[in-house]
């Protein structure tokens, strides 16, 4: 199954899939509002603004699996992201990225190894996966890699060519 065909609801609870972003380069991120890494929203939004016209989108999936750092309702998450960081990229339903309840999208994503060759469970909030226009997972960047780090921006630019 392609990543675009996996059912996923929007943050507003509307059923759908990632089919609306088929053909774009994606940076899929598990996000949280009450994490020490939450300021990464600002860098993610700058990436969205910089590359959106070239066929790129950040995709955010709120996740509450790491120390309960995303406890809010969908409405609270949307308000926080909009008012605090001006987030314009799509946010989808809160989901699980690890364990027996791991969402099917993350079942696909976690097969990708990081720069050290390690695949498997997501380590923490703000782990990033770069996906090509045709749905291939191109790269995995651990939470401590800032969104605008050269490793990420260079990979995005290469995927957009």
Protein Blocks (a to p, Z undefined) as FASTA:
>chain_A
ZZklpccddfkopacdfklmgoiacddddddfkbfklmmmmmmmmmmmmmmmnopacddd
ddfkggoiambcfklmmmmmmmmnopabdcdddddfedjklcfklmmmmmpccfkopacj
dfbghiacdddfkopafbdcdfklcfklmklmmmmmmmmZZ
